[in-house]
Amino acid sequence: MLRIADIKEDLGKVVKGLEKKRVENASQQIDHLLKLDENRRNTQAELDAILNELKNISKQIGALMQTGDREGAEKAKVQTGEMKSKSKLLQEQLKSSEEQLMQALYNLPNRAHERVPVGNSAEDNEVILEKGEIPILSNDAQPHWELIEKYDIIDFSLGNKISGAGFPVYKGKGAKLQRALISFFLDEAAKEGFEEIQPPVVINSDSGYGTGQLPDKEGQMYGIVDSDLFLIPTGEVPITNIYRDVILKEVDLPIRNVGYSLCFRKEAGSWGAHVRGLNRLHQFDKVEIVQITKPEDSYKALDNMCTYIEGLLEKLELPFRKLLLCGGDLGFTSAMTYDMEVYSAAQKKWLEVSSVSNFEAYQANRLKLRYKKDGKKTTLLHTLNGSALALPRIVAALLENNQSEKGIAIPKILRSYTGFDRIS
């Protein structure tokens, strides 16, 4: 979350960043926040003054008792009783004002970075890079949801029987292709120096608040009945929360983690041809990379993460493009995000396969994730994450783009992982 001190230090920049993100009545929301903070500080000051006076009177009572002035001591005791009642009331008011301020801060999104373009929706995102040759398919080319039935590698009806819509069952070469991609992504990350983490797929609400899924995305997460637990929407959440309430050593920075996990999303309100087959699922596999850096290093880290993910797509021989998201399409917690999309030749459209985001200090402030700068001053860190990669749409593009009369060719880089070079 944003810090009051940062808001005060550069009020105009914060408001502008929120307005770029299409936050309604951003200026009024900030004014309300500052008034809540002023009320909290005034209440705290009044409480501190009373508590300090109570200390002084307590000392006076002791002195009066020593001199035998019982009457004076009794009057002072009556006064302290009244002040204790008032201090109790002020403590309750302070707690209430702190809770109001914290809730208002939780509900305020991160501000957009200055480099984020102005825009209202995905149509206004900027294409930064486009690479790779888009394949030309035959007239009888099929979309992936027909190919998976033809080759019997993914079964949606069976998944629907077991769990419901959006929970496919991977079979035979389809299951092996999934495992191959996961292993390939993890191995490539290891080569780049990312330390592998195998995180839980269940989080508590503290973890949800820590990375900003709560209170913003509660409706998108699957809650576990009669518990304070949720199924994770992305591996970013448990991996980043490893460092909640931690003060890191400067020598250990940057932290670079990678983890494979199942991910679960309700995807409420999603329907239509654009979400057919693997285009949108309730359960899917994803390999996530996470970085924790010093503030001055985070945008270089963001660029390096993008370059790394571009390299993965090149090795998979997939045509792709890189987009810089506009303010109106930016996520709640992100200061800047790049999306990577692959071209699906049979569907004739671009499919998002990765989002790479810099959250600056927004998550770190919630997490109380810090380091001691120069071994002295405690400073908030910056957090970043990116899909490297999410599997469903990667699989969809691989199946569609590589189809021919002979079957579906497996990219060369994956063949040592799959043990076969073609699905037929």
C-alpha positions in Angstrom: 0.0 0.0 0.0 1.0 3.6 -0.4 2.6 5.3 2.6 1.2 8.5 4.1 4.7 10.0 4.2 5.2 9.3 0.4 1.7 10.8 -0.4 2.6 14.0 1.6 6.0 14.3 0.0 4.8 14.3 -3.6 1.0 14.8 -3.5 0.7 15.9 -7.1 2.6 13.0 -8.5 0.5 10.5 -6.4 -2.8 12.0 -7.5 -1.6 12.1 -11.2 -0.5 8.4 -11.0 -3.9 7.4 -9.5 -5.8 9.4 -12.1 -3.8 7.7 -14.8 -5.0 4.4 -13.4 -8.6 5.6 -13.7 -9.2 5.8 -9.9 -12.5 7.6 -9.4 -12.2 10.8 -7.4 -8.5 10.3 -6.7 -7.9 13.7 -5.3 -10.9 13.4 -2.9 -9.8 10.0 -1.8 -6.3 11.4 -1.0 -7.9 14.3 0.9 -10.0 11.9 2.9 -6.9 9.8 3.7 -5.0 12.8 4.9 -7.9 13.9 7.1 -8.0 10.4 8.6 -4.3 10.6 9.3 -4.6 14.1 10.8 -7.4 12.9 13.1 -5.2 9.9 14.1 -2.3 12.1 14.9 -4.4 14.6 16.8 -5.9 11.8 18.9 -2.5 10.3 19.5 -1.1 13.6 20.6 -4.0 14.2 23.0 -3.6 10.7 24.4 0.2 11.1 24.8 -0.4 14.4 26.7 -2.8 12.8 29.1 -0.6 9.8 29.7 2.3 12.1 30.4 0.2 14.2 32.8 -0.9 11.0 34.5 2.8 10.1 35.1 3.5 13.5 36.6 0.4 13.4 38.9 1.3 9.9 40.0 4.7 11.2 41.1 2.9 14.1 42.9 0.7 11.7 44.8 3.7 9.9 46.1 5.3 13.1 47.2 2.1 14.3 48.9 1.8 11.0 50.8 5.3 11.3 52.0 4.7 14.8 53.4 1.5 13.6 55.0 -0.9 15.6 52.8 -3.5 12.9 52.5 -6.2 15.4 51.4 -4.1 16.7 48.6 -3.2 13.1 47.6 -6.9 12.1 47.5 -7.8 15.1 45.3 -5.0 14.1 42.9 -6.3 10.5 42.9 -9.8 11.7 41.9 -8.2 13.7 39.1 -6.2 10.7 37.8 -9.4 8.6 37.8 -11.1 11.2 35.5 -8.0 11.3 33.3 -7.8 7.5 33.1 -11.4 7.4 31.9 -10.6 10.0 29.3 -7.4 8.1 28.2 -9.4 4.9 27.8 -11.9 6.7 25.6 -9.1 8.2 23.5 -7.4 4.8 23.1 -10.7 3.5 21.7 -10.9 6.5 19.4 -7.3 6.0 18.3 -7.9 2.3 17.5 -10.9 3.2 15.5 -9.1 6.0 13.5 -6.1 3.7 12.9 -8.4 1.0 11.5 -10.2 3.5 9.3 -7.0 4.8 8.0 -5.6 1.3 7.4 -8.7 0.2 5.5 -8.6 3.3 3.3 -5.0 2.6 2.5 -5.7 -1.0 1.7 -8.5 0.1 -0.7 -6.3 2.5 -2.5 -4.4 1.0 -5.5 -0.8 1.6 -6.3 -0.1 4.7 -8.4 1.0 4.3 -12.0 4.7 5.0 -12.9 5.4 8.1 -14.9 6.3 5.9 -18.0 2.9 4.2 -18.0 0.9 5.5 -21.0 -2.5 7.1 -20.6 -5.5 5.0 -21.6 -8.8 3.4 -20.6 -8.5 -0.3 -21.6 -6.5 -3.0 -23.3 -7.1 -1.3 -26.7 -4.8 1.6 -25.5 -1.8 -0.6 -24.5 1.4 0.1 -26.4 3.0 -2.6 -28.5 6.8 -2.3 -27.7 8.1 -5.3 -29.5 6.9 -7.9 -32.0 9.1 -10.9 -32.9 8.8 -14.2 -34.7 7.2 -15.4 -37.9 3.4 -16.0 -37.8 2.8 -19.4 -39.4 0.5 -19.7 -42.4 -1.8 -22.7 -41.8 -3.9 -24.7 -44.3 -7.6 -23.9 -44.8 -8.6 -26.9 -42.8 -6.5 -26.0 -39.7 -8.2 -26.5 -36.4 -8.3 -24.6 -33.2 -6.8 -26.3 -30.2 -10.1 -27.4 -28.6 -10.7 -29.5 -31.7 -7.1 -30.8 -31.9 -7.1 -32.0 -28.3 -10.2 -34.1 -29.1 -8.7 -35.4 -32.3 -5.6 -36.6 -30.6 -7.3 -37.4 -27.2 -4.7 -35.4 -25.1 -6.9 -33.2 -22.9 -10.4 -34.1 -21.8 -12.7 -31.3 -20.7 -15.8 -33.4 -20.3 -14.0 -35.7 -17.9 -12.8 -32.7 -16.0 -16.4 -31.4 -15.9 -17.6 -34.7 -14.5 -14.9 -34.7 -11.7 -14.9 -31.0 -10.8 -16.8 -28.7 -13.1 -16.2 -26.6 -16.2 -12.7 -25.1 -16.4 -10.9 -28.1 -14.8 -9.4 -30.2 -17.7 -7.9 -33.6 -17.4 -4.5 -34.0 -19.3 -3.9 -37.4 -20.8 -1.1 -39.3 -22.4 1.0 -37.0 -24.5 -1.0 -34.0 -23.3 0.1 -34.7 -19.7 3.7 -35.3 -20.8 3.7 -32.0 -22.7 2.5 -30.3 -19.5 5.3 -31.9 -17.4 7.9 -31.1 -20.2 7.0 -27.4 -20.2 7.1 -27.2 -16.4 10.5 -28.9 -16.3 11.9 -26.7 -19.2 10.8 -23.5 -17.5 12.2 -24.5 -14.1 15.5 -25.6 -15.7 15.9 -22.4 -17.7 15.2 -20.3 -14.6 17.9 -22.2 -12.7 20.4 -21.4 -15.4 19.6 -17.7 -14.9 20.3 -18.0 -11.2 16.7 -18.1 -9.8 16.4 -20.3 -6.7 13.6 -22.8 -6.9 10.8 -22.7 -4.4 8.0 -25.2 -4.1 5.3 -23.1 -2.3 2.0 -24.1 -0.7 -1.1 -23.7 -2.9 -3.1 -22.5 0.1 -2.7 -19.1 1.8 -4.2 -17.4 4.8 -5.7 -13.9 4.8 -2.5 -12.3 6.1 -0.7 -13.5 2.9 -3.6 -12.3 0.8 -3.3 -8.8 2.3 0.4 -8.9 2.1 0.6 -9.1 -1.7 -2.7 -7.2 -2.4 -5.1 -10.0 -3.4 -7.2 -8.8 -0.4 -9.3 -6.9 -0.3 -9.2 -6.3 -4.1 -9.5 -9.8 -5.5 -11.4 -11.8 -2.9 -14.2 -12.5 -5.4 -11.7 -14.2 -7.7 -10.2 -16.6 -5.2 -11.6 -19.9 -4.0 -12.1 -19.7 -0.3 -11.9 -22.9 1.9 -15.1 -23.3 3.9 -14.9 -22.8 7.7 -11.3 -21.5 7.5 -9.2 -18.4 7.0 -7.6 -20.1 3.9 -7.8 -19.5 0.1 -6.5 -21.4 -2.9 -3.7 -19.4 -4.5 -4.5 -17.4 -7.7 -0.8 -17.3 -8.6 2.5 -18.5 -7.2 3.6 -14.9 -6.6 1.5 -14.8 -3.5 3.1 -17.6 -1.4 6.6 -17.0 -2.7 6.6 -13.3 -2.0 5.0 -13.9 1.5 8.1 -15.9 2.4 9.6 -12.5 3.1 6.7 -11.0 5.1 7.9 -9.3 8.3 11.6 -9.9 7.3 14.5 -7.5 7.4 16.9 -8.7 4.7 20.7 -8.2 4.6 21.9 -5.9 1.9 24.5 -8.5 0.8 21.7 -11.0 0.0 20.0 -8.7 -2.5 18.6 -9.2 -5.0 16.4 -12.1 -4.1 15.5 -14.2 -7.2 13.1 -17.0 -6.8 11.2 -19.3 -9.2 8.4 -21.7 -8.4 6.0 -24.0 -10.1 2.4 -24.2 -8.7 -1.1 -25.0 -9.6 -3.2 -21.8 -9.7 -6.9 -21.4 -9.1 -9.2 -18.6 -10.2 -13.0 -18.3 -10.3 -12.8 -16.1 -13.4 -16.3 -14.9 -12.6 -18.3 -13.5 -15.5 -16.1 -15.2 -18.1 -17.9 -16.8 -21.0 -18.0 -16.8 -24.9 -15.7 -18.0 -27.7 -12.7 -16.0 -26.5 -12.5 -18.2 -23.4 -13.0 -21.6 -25.1 -10.7 -24.5 -24.5 -7.5 -23.6 -22.8 -8.0 -19.8 -23.2 -9.3 -19.5 -19.7 -9.4 -22.1 -16.9 -10.3 -22.3 -13.2 -7.2 -24.4 -12.5 -3.9 -24.2 -14.4 -0.2 -24.7 -14.2 2.3 -21.8 -14.0 5.9 -21.2 -13.3 6.4 -17.8 -11.6 9.6 -15.7 -11.2 9.8 -13.3 -8.3 12.4 -10.7 -7.5 13.1 -8.5 -4.5 15.4 -5.6 -5.1 16.7 -2.3 -3.8 14.4 0.5 -5.0 17.1 1.9 -7.4 17.5 -1.5 -9.1 13.9 -2.5 -9.7 13.3 -1.1 -13.2 16.5 -2.6 -14.5 15.3 -5.9 -12.9 11.9 -5.5 -14.7 13.7 -5.1 -18.1 15.9 -8.1 -17.4 12.8 -10.2 -16.5 11.1 -9.3 -19.7 14.2 -10.1 -21.7 14.4 -13.5 -20.0 10.8 -14.3 -20.8 11.2 -13.2 -24.4 14.1 -15.7 -24.6 11.8 -18.5 -23.5 9.2 -17.7 -26.2 12.0 -17.6 -28.8 13.2 -21.0 -27.7 9.7 -22.3 -28.0 9.6 -20.9 -31.6 6.4 -18.9 -30.9 5.7 -15.5 -32.5 5.1 -13.0 -29.7 4.7 -9.4 -28.9 5.4 -7.3 -25.8 2.9 -4.6 -24.6 3.3 -1.8 -22.1 0.0 -1.6 -20.3 -1.8 1.7 -20.1 -3.0 3.1 -16.8 -6.6 1.9 -17.3 -5.5 -1.7 -17.9 -3.0 -1.8 -15.0 -3.6 -4.1 -12.1 -4.5 -2.9 -8.6 -1.0 -3.4 -7.0 1.2 -2.7 -10.0 3.2 0.5 -10.8 4.1 -0.8 -14.3 3.3 -4.0 -16.2 4.4 -5.5 -19.5 2.3 -8.3 -21.0 3.7 -10.9 -23.3 1.3 -12.3 -25.9 1.8 -15.2 -28.4 0.0 -15.5 -31.7 -2.5 -18.3 -32.0 -2.6 -19.0 -35.8 -5.8 -21.1 -35.8 -7.7 -18.6 -33.7 -6.0 -15.7 -35.5 -5.5 -13.6 -32.4 -3.0 -12.8 -29.7 -3.1 -14.6 -26.4 -1.6 -13.3 -23.2 0.8 -15.7 -21.6 2.7 -13.6 -19.1 2.4 -10.4 -17.1 5.7 -8.9 -15.7 5.1 -6.3 -13.0 7.0 -3.9 -10.8 5.0 -3.2 -7.6 7.7 -0.8 -6.3 7.3 -0.5 -2.5 3.5 -1.1 -2.5 3.6 -4.8 -1.6 6.7 -4.4 0.6 4.9 -1.8 2.7 2.1 -4.3 3.4 4.5 -7.1 4.0 6.9 -5.0 6.1 9.6 -6.3 3.9 12.8 -4.2 4.4 16.6 -4.1 4.4 19.2 -2.2 6.3 20.7 0.3 3.9 24.4 0.6 4.5 23.8 -1.6 7.6 22.0 1.3 9.3 18.8 2.8 7.9 15.8 0.4 7.5 14.4 0.8 4.0 11.4 -0.7 2.1 12.4 -3.0 -0.8 10.7 -3.3 -4.2 9.0 -6.5 -5.3 8.5 -7.8 -8.9 7.0 -10.9 -10.4 6.3 -12.4 -13.8 4.8 -15.6 -15.4 7.6 -17.6 -16.9 5.3 -19.0 -18.1 1.6 -19.8 -17.7 1.0 -23.0 -19.5 -2.6 -23.1 -20.9 -2.3 -20.6 -23.7 1.3 -21.6 -24.4 0.0 -25.1 -25.0 -2.9 -23.7 -27.1 -0.5 -21.8 -29.4 2.0 -24.7 -29.7 -0.8 -27.1 -30.7 -2.4 -24.7 -33.2 0.8 -23.2 -34.8 2.6 -26.5 -35.2 -0.2 -28.6 -36.7 0.1 -30.3 -40.1 -1.2 -33.4 -41.9 1.4 -35.5 -40.0 0.2 -34.3 -36.6 1.5 -31.6 -34.2 5.3 -31.0 -34.1 7.0 -30.5 -30.8 9.5 -27.6 -30.6 13.1 -28.9 -30.7 13.9 -27.4 -27.3 11.2 -29.6 -25.7 11.9 -33.0 -27.3 14.4 -34.1 -24.8 11.8 -33.4 -22.1 8.7 -35.0 -23.9 10.5 -38.1 -25.3 8.6 -37.6 -28.5 8.8 -35.1 -31.4 5.2 -35.3 -32.6 1.7 -35.8 -31.4 -0.1 -37.9 -33.9 
